[in-house]
Structure formats: C-alpha cells, structure tokens
Amino acid sequence: DMLERNGETYIRIIDYKSGNKEFKINDVYYGVQMQLLVYLDAILSELSKNGKQNVMPAGVLYFRLDDPVIKAKGEMGEDEILSGIMKVLRMNGLILNNLSVINSMDCELSGTSDIIPVSINKDNSISNRSSCVDNNQFDILRDYVKVLVKRICSEIISGNADIKPYKKKGITSCIYCSFSSICQFDEGIKGNKYRILKEKKEEELWKLLKNEVEKN
C-alpha cells in the first residue's frame, strides 16, 4: 500500500496468511522471518532507483484470513460482535512511529486499535505497548536482512547443504517441512542437532542487529 503526503511516500506491506503468524524481531535476527522485510526493501529500493524522493516504510504486517466465531456468555449486539471479530483479525507486525501515518491506517483510532498493533495514550502520544519503530530502526532491519540474503546466496553458490533445523521453545522447523523423507534428520545420528534459537531482550537485539550491519 502507498500513502503520498506532503512530498513524502510511505509504503506498507501486508502479507495475508491462512494461519497464525506473529512478527518477531527475534526471528528476524535468526533469519527465520525475512519475507516482509525483503518485500519492503525491494519496493523501497526500486522506487528510489526510479527517482521517487523521500520514500519511507510505513509498516510491515501479517493479516490472518479467517472467519472467526465470537463466543459470549450472553447475547451480543451487532456492534459487539463486529468489535470482537475485528480484535481477532487485528494485524500484527511493525508500524512506523509516526502519528500521522498511524491515523491514516486507523482514522478512528482511540485507545487501542482494532486494526493495527498500536495504542494511543490520553495525551494523543503513542503508547509503549505499541509495536512501533522509527525510520532508523526500519533501515537497520532492512540492511540486516540484506546481509542475511547475501550470506545465504554465498552458501548456496558454495554448495553448502548442511542440515540445520531450528528449535525454539519446543517448536521446530521440521513440523511443517515436506522434505523430512529426503534430509532424514535424526538427533540420534552424529552431527545432527538442532540450532537453538534463544529469546533475546529487545535492547540486546537492536545492538546485535546494528553491530552486524556495521561489520558488513
């Protein structure tokens, strides 16, 4: 999606998913959630190449395609049902911490948005509970993903086909993999072990991301 205002262009990426998908910077760091940022960087870079000035990210979001059933103990009015549906379908991801851009995504925003992962305080400031980052942080994420993409391409060209599935809080990348019969990963076999993804605090994550970008 594109918003053009006062000589500035803002780009928002929405990826529609049939299942639950939660955007986490921690997963970006480990290279298991790059899709939205790759899309964002490709579009921003292409627009800039074609002479578009002041092009900035507005957000990257997942939207779940679903027809939710709202449960209640008693009777509910149509407005309550609609509000319940909106909360279930609320998008998740990252939004630019720009109040004007945020209001363009939810023009009726008051308190917590039913559309995007943002909350507004009574003084009309952006709440700390919001999933927002500034333009510089978006740039760090875009640059970091480009570093990962280059690294992955180099490994493919060099013929690296090591079996390294990840495990995070008991969940592994093997669960939905359709190639298990080919790789035959088994922890009982020497050299087969999971790549453990540990949750890192946000402050530490941004330092690690920035340091990796500066090194490359």
DAGI-V822798 format. One record per helix or strand. SS is the DSSP state (H for helix, E for strand). FROM is the first residue (numbers start at 1). TO is the last residue. If there is no record, write none. Layout:
<<SS/FROM/TO> <SS/FROM/TO>>
//
This chain:
<<E/2/5> <E/8/17> <H/25/29> <H/35/49> <E/55/64> <H/78/88> <E/92/96> <H/99/105> <E/112/112> <E/119/120> <E/126/126> <E/132/133> <H/135/157> <E/166/168> <E/171/172> <H/180/183> <E/195/196> <H/202/215>>
//
